[in-house]
Amino acid sequence: MSSFSFSRRNRKTATAVATLAAAALVLSGCAATGDGGAAGGELTLKIGTALPQTGNLAFLGPPEEAGVALAIKEVNEADKGVQIEVTWGDSGDTDNKAYETEIPRLLNAGVNAIIGAASSGTSLQFIDQVVGAGVIQFSPANTSAALTTYDDKGLYFRTAPSDVLQGEVLGNLIAADGHENIAMIVLNDSYGTGLASFVTEAFEAAGGKVLAAPTYNTGDTNFTSQIAEVLATDPDAIVLITFEEVKTIIPGLSGFPSDKLYFVDGNLANFSEAFEPGTLTGAKGTLPGLDIETIPEFLTKMNDNWVAEGNADLESVYAYGPEAYDAVVLLALSALAAGSVEGVDMAGKLQEVSGGSGSGTKCTSFAECADIIIGGGVADYDGVSGPITFDENGDPTEASIGVYVYQDDNTYVPFK
C-alpha cells in the first residue's frame, strides 16, 4: 500500500454531506431539558445526518452512517456528560434534490449539527441554509477546495482533506507509472472540475500532457460522446473523476486496458457484482484516509455494530466511515468543552479539541478525551481517520491519501 502524508495550514470554511431518512432515532435515553441539558446535568446533543441514501453517491451512505452509529453508541455508553440523539436524513444529490425537503426537516427537529453531505456539490446547495440557522455543518467526505474559503460563518468543518492533496497524489502516481499523455472524464461540479484541475497541475508539472477532459452533468445517463472524445486521443491512461456514473462509463471503455484506468474517491467502490471478473484488474485509485489495513479492528467493530442494528453488511466498503465516526466524536467533545450544544459554542471549541490550538493532551477515544476535559484539561483528539488537527478554516491540516489497486474480482486492495 502506498500512503502519502500531507500537512498544511491555510484559511477557513467549507461544506457537508447528506442522507435519507425517517424518524428521529434516539440513542440517549436521557430526558432533555429546555436548555440543551438533560436529566442528571448532562448535555443532550442533537445530530442530524444528511448523507447519501439515494443519488450518485449512495454507495457511500452505509459506511458513513455506520461510522455515525458507532460513535453515537460509544459516546452514550461512556456516560461522560454528553448524550446524543440522532435524526437520520438523506442528502440525495443535485439531480434528485432530496436535501430540499430533508434539510428543513432536520432543522425543524432542532438539531445542533448536521453530518453531511458526502458530495461537495451537494453540500454547497444547503450550507447557507444550515449555517444561517446557527447549526454546524460537518462533512466526513467533502473534499472540494472551494469549501476552504467559503463564507460559512465559522460553522463548517470536515474530516476529509481538500482535493489539492488527492490531485497531487494522483497526478504524480500516473506520471510515476510511466504515462505521458492522459485523458479524463469529469463530473461537472465543484468536486469534479476542482479535482481534475489539481490532477492536471501535478501531472503537467511532472512532464505529462492532458489530451482531453470532457465533462458531464449530474443526472446524465448517456456518456457516448465523452467516451468517444477521450478514446479518439489515444491516451496512455484514462482518469475517471466521477461518482456512481462510472458503472455506465466502464462498459464503453471495454477495449481499453484496465490497468491504465485510474479511479478517485468518488467512484472507488466494490464492483464485484457490477462487472464480469477481470474487468478492472490492475486499475488504480486514490482514497483520502488511512490505509484500511492499518485499522482493521475498528472497521470490523463498525461493521459488526451496523449489522447488529439491523443493517446489511458493509461488504468491505468502508470509505469515509472512519471520518464520519471522528466527526461525531469531535462534536461531542466540543460540546463537553464548551458546556453547551449551541452551534456557535461548539464551533468555538472544535479546533481546540482536534489539537489545532496546539495546547492539548493527546487522546484517542471519546472517553479518554472526556476525562481530560472533565479534569480541567484540554483534550487533543487523534481519530481513527488520522490526527485531523483543524486549522482556522475547519480543514484538517494533517491527512493521508491511500493508493489502491483492483483485483480480478473487481474489488480493491492497498497497492504495495
Secondary structure as UniProt FT lines:
FT   STRAND          2..7
FT   STRAND          24..26
FT   TURN            34..35
FT   STRAND          37..38
FT   TURN            39..40
FT   STRAND          43..51
FT   TURN            56..57
FT   HELIX           58..60
FT   HELIX           61..78
FT   STRAND          82..87
FT   TURN            94..96
FT   HELIX           99..108
FT   TURN            109..110
FT   STRAND          113..116
FT   HELIX           120..132
FT   TURN            133..134
FT   STRAND          136..139
FT   HELIX           145..147
FT   TURN            148..149
FT   TURN            153..154
FT   STRAND          156..158
FT   HELIX           163..176
FT   TURN            177..178
FT   STRAND          181..187
FT   HELIX           190..205
FT   TURN            206..207
FT   STRAND          209..212
FT   STRAND          215..216
FT   TURN            218..219
FT   HELIX           224..232
FT   STRAND          237..241
FT   TURN            244..245
FT   HELIX           246..249
FT   HELIX           250..253
FT   TURN            254..255
FT   HELIX           258..260
FT   STRAND          261..263
FT   TURN            265..267
FT   TURN            272..274
FT   TURN            277..282
FT   STRAND          284..288
FT   HELIX           292..294
FT   HELIX           296..308
FT   TURN            309..310
FT   TURN            315..316
FT   TURN            319..320
FT   HELIX           321..338
FT   HELIX           343..353
FT   TURN            354..357
FT   STRAND          361..363
FT   HELIX           366..374
FT   TURN            375..376
FT   STRAND          379..381
FT   STRAND          388..390
FT   STRAND          396..406
FT   TURN            408..409
FT   STRAND          412..414
//
